[in-house]
Amino acid sequence: MEVSTPIILAEISPGRFNLIDGNHRTEKARMMGVKKVIAYKLGVEQHMKFLTDLKAYKAYVAYWNSKFTK
């Protein structure tokens, strides 16, 4: 596992991003003392293409928004 491989962050609400790919690389980098990693940030429009439909997207957003309100 290479920590130099970019991680992927997806926007789950305006200005809030969730790590959707690279959890293990991020942890390995942290354990190695790496301060910065390369990341791709997917906006809502880009991320939505990976979900099946608008209903699925809204459910996904509601789920993650509920995590921030607790």
Secondary structure, DSSP 8 states (H G I E B T S, - for coil): --TTS-EEEEEEETTEEEEEE-HHHHHHHHHHT-----EEEE-HHHHHTTSSSHHHHHHHHHHHHHHH--
